[in-house]
Amino acid sequence: MEDPEGGAKPQFDGASAVGRRDGKKSRRRKGKRGGQTRSAAHPASHELSGNAGQSARPIEDAAGNPARKRKRRRRGGQGVAQDGSLQPHAMEQAAAAGHSGRVDGDSVPSRRNRRKHRGKRGLQGRPLAPAKPSLQRESHMEQTARSVEPRETPNGASVIRKGRQDGDVRPGRDGDRQAGEHAWPEELYAALDLGTNNCRLLIAQPTRPGQFRVVDAFSRIVRLGEGLAASGRLSDDAMDRAIEALRICASKLRNREIRRMRLIATEACRQAINGEEFLRRVVAETGLALEIIDRETEARLAVSGCSSLVGRETRSVVLFDIGGGSSEIAVIRIGDNRFSRLANHITHWTSLPVGVVTLSERHGGRDVTPELFEGMVREVEGMLGGFDCPEIEIAQSGDFHLIGTSGTVTTLAGVHLDLPRYDRRKVDGIWLSDGEVSAMQAKLLSWDFASRAANPCIGPDRADLVLAGCAILEAIRRRWPSPRMRVADRGLREGLLTDMMADDGVWRRNRNRRGQRAR
């Protein structure tokens, strides 16, 4: 059946709305208006009660039962044709009631109220059945998000797989929308992080407040900082590998309409003598303009990307990002009043000029003995000794913990779970106890290079880097002992996306667009 104002409506069982807050209010208004009309047209009818919580009960007359007629009109729009004109029996009722062109109980305010709440709730407070969207009206973005999704592989290129992606940090989902909600706007944001070891790209769409859905992703190990510690320059081979990966990123960005993007470069371009020259070459060959961010910005972005993993009960966190050429550490103290951006709670931070690439090049990463591993740990401990940071007081076991966001900690989690292949959905957000981290480090140290390369969560590209990362992690754990550590498969890209979306206020606009109260 069709409603003249609201379109197609489901069949209801006619249950009374008494006791329902929204339905009761709607019924009360209609009863008052109907009572006034009936009193003018039918002097013999009963007067309406003065109690607002009771509905009027008119008596039957020669014209039939008005209450039933109104109920039929509410159900199926009887009395009004689809083109908005009155049917004959409705016109007779309107003339008898003293109205011109308006059916009893269907006043201008009631129609306006129905238009206002169309798509939210039915006239009796019942949820409207969701309409099935046609293929012609379905947007290209919704088709893409439901049919395909990208998945990053350890060795680089993104792979398309069917199904839903848990990616959006908490990456949100289209399937989370309830019936009657407005669709999220098709506003795409992009973030690119060119690091010392990896080139990573994320394209995402904002969903629920504080969340987004990953539309496309790309990651490739380029080792841009290879040989940088010895020569102070980016090698030609390393720059060629990075340019090739950036061309793929540029192609992905051109194929989509991006509302806003931010493309950054980190430690390798900061340290290299020819870093600026390399970025000019990137612009000339790919059209991408990258900016070199400082270490403080890098630390804040890492915190922003992991903010959803810090629970409300947490009072202190040490978050670290073990990169290829540097390692950022942020000490976070949260009081009673928590800011919307976790980065505003950073009290102390530091950036160590050492990462998995630089440390493995200095000490060797293929054949690592326990003595060599301990030497790497002591070097990082010496760097942490210069970090002036007050000790963290732990009041309860849940007040303090570590958060690690890097390939080192995600690799440890994958090996701990004994995954047949790396799966971000199972790794991101997992808790590891202090004993489990120690056991995983000992297991990796006992393996030779071939065994590490054969593990599906490590692979040959990271086999010579993972123990250097474990040495940096061990130095951090000795400085800030914690009973547990949370693993975050997220970082700078997620921080960039979160900050851009928050700056644009997309989540506030989406809340208002869905009819929620703005905060």
Secondary structure by P-SEA (a helix, b strand, c coil): ccccccccccccccccccccaaaaaaaaaaaaaaaaaaaaacccbbbbbccccbbbbbbbcccccaaaaaaaaaaccccccccccccaaaaaaaaaaccccccccccaaaaaaaaaaccccccccccccccccccccccaaaaaaacbbbbbcccbbbbbbcccccccccccccccccccccccccbbbbbbbbcccbbbbbbbbbccccbbbbcccccccccccccccccccccaaaaaaaaaaaaaaaaaaaaccccccccccccccccccaaaaaaaaaaacccbbbbbbcaaaaaaaaaaaacccccccccbbbbbbbcccbbbbbbbbbcccccccccccccbbbbbcccaaaaaaacccccccaaaaaaaaaaaaaaaccccccbbbbcccccbbbbbbcaaaaaaaaaaaccccccccccccccccaaaaaaaaaaaaaccaaaaaacccccccccccaaaaaaaaaaaaaaccccbbbbbcccaaaaaaaaaaaaaaaaaaaaaaaccccc
